[in-house]
Amino acid sequence: MAGKIIADTLESGAGADIATNYVVFGSAKSWGNFNGQGTVATNETFNVSSITDLGTGNYQVNFANALLNGNYSANVTGAYTDSGLTSCSSTTTCRSHTTTSMRATSAGTSNSGVDMVRMCVLIHGELA
Amino acid sequence: MSTIIADNLTGKTSAGDITVTSEGGAATQSLQQGLAKAWFKFDQTVPSNYSSFNVSSVSDDAIGVYTQNWTNSFSDVHYPMGMVGDSYPNHSHPACYIFYNDSSSQTASSCKYDSRGGTNGTAYDQTNLCNVHGDLA
């Protein structure tokens, strides 16, 4: 049988302590690394059920466990080519936060959508 | 109020899997997978990290190109990274960060990145702030 501990504070042997709510609130609730070029494919994810390809440079990240509300923090970073990119030709952003999904988008210098070979998404906030 | 005093936390059923109850109480989720595995605030003018976690050293590869070397390695090369920053001295250039995706530049033990200004020029004198998640080895 697995054990269960209910506590307010964690303290190291050196005496440094941290309230357990910092551990729970401070932990990422979801993250992912996926290939957005061609058929979208996840490389490594946490709390991501799937990635929906909504068009060029437009991806929907679907969460396995829902967030509590749409006010979570998200960070999206991307890479356009496999290696040695010689120009800064794209930007990434996020929008349409719901409790079960979020859109991650990437665009080129003309603001048109661009598929990225690597998209990284980090989510912090509260789970439902 | 209760306090747990310990040097290490280890899962009982599976050593690498401790679950925590969600804020809303509807789910449980892995503690280990939620934790940031590395972070740094890097000053290109030195160059060195102002502060960092799980970074052993930084290599200055070229202007605007750096490699952060991890103290504890990741389980694979697909760990996600998020980076923002500031371009000194005018603070007006939108920054772009390029994480090399080839096998020789992002490894389990290090990650090479390139920071650039908004006009595609190679950036320098920037501050880079990065959070790294994923699974450790």
Interface residues (C-beta under 8 A of the other chain):
Chain A: A2 G3 I5 I6 A7 D8 T9 L10 E11 S12 G13 D17 V23 V24 F25 S27 A28 K29 W31 G32 N33 N43 E44 F46 N47 N65 A66 L68 N75 V76 T77 A79 Y80 T81 D82 S83 G84 L85 S87 C88 S89 S90 T91 V117 R118 C120 V121 L122 E126 L127 A128
Chain B: M1 S2 T3 I4 I5 A6 D7 L9 K12 T13 V20 T21 S22 E23 G24 A26 A27 Q29 S30 L31 Q33 G34 L35 A36 D76 H78 Y79 P80 M81 G82 M83 V84 P94 C96 Y97 I98 F99 Y100 N101 D102 S105 D114 R116 G117 G118 T119 N120 N131 H133 G134 D135
